[in-house]
Amino acid sequence: MITISLVSHGQGDMIISLIKSLLKNNEVEKIIVTLNIPETITLPKSSKILVIKNSKPIGFGHNHNNAFKLSKSRFFCVLNPDISFLKNPFPALISELRIHKASLIAPLIINPIGLPEDSVRHFPTVSLLLRKLFFSTKGNIVLESPNKSCSPDWVAGMFMLFTSEGYHKVQGFDEGFFLYCEDIDLCARLWTENLKIIATNKATVIHDARRASRTNIVYFAWHLLSMIRYFIKHWGRLPKHE
């Protein structure tokens, strides 16, 4: 029913822990693990696991697009290695996808101490970025009401559950983004095709964030270049939705 796509950048310990959790969930029929850099990793023995070893590192979206080409499942799930589960999130997420006739859904994502992550947001604008820079305005949407779903502009790429039909219709991630903003771009293209996006707190997962762009000048540069590319691509063309 679901193919999971995981990409490791030397994150073997987290990958192994996550896979052990995923294998307990009946909805998961395939787990595709992409090793983006050389690493030694001993994965659990399971016919559900497929490993891709890249000869050289490629971008976030490119890796997940390659995994999607090998998927035959009805649903396709992009997961970060630093995600962990409180309990199986997939029954509630699939149910919400069907109820709302959506093409992409994300759960409530909390940090290790239980606080919500800013993973559900409005589309970025220059004014919003300036407010974030000078006034710490986040631009995120807080899912406060219990058992509630909403339709945000975009959801962050650490956990994205797609219908395979929807992912295929927009041709997946734009591989021109190497790292950062590819999730915003994909969500914009889904809305442009009138494909609905849902975020729900009927399912919750934990994200142990490693935000390298705040501490590493190379990652910061990638983030900045990706944001510039996003604005050039979508300036004046962002979709409207209810």
Secondary structure, 3 states (H helix, E strand, C coil): CEEEEEEECCCHHHHHHHHHHHCCCCCEEEEEEEECCCCCCCCCCCCCEEEEECCCCCCHHHHHHHHHHCCCCCEEEEECCCEEECCCCHHHHHHHHHHHCCCEEEEEEECCCCCECCCEECCCCHHHHHHHHHHCCCCECCCCCCCCEECCCEECCCEEEEEHHHHHHCCCCCCCCCCCCHHHHHHHHHHHCCCCEEEEEEEEEEECCCCHHHCCHHHHHHHHHHHHHHHHHHCCCCCCCC
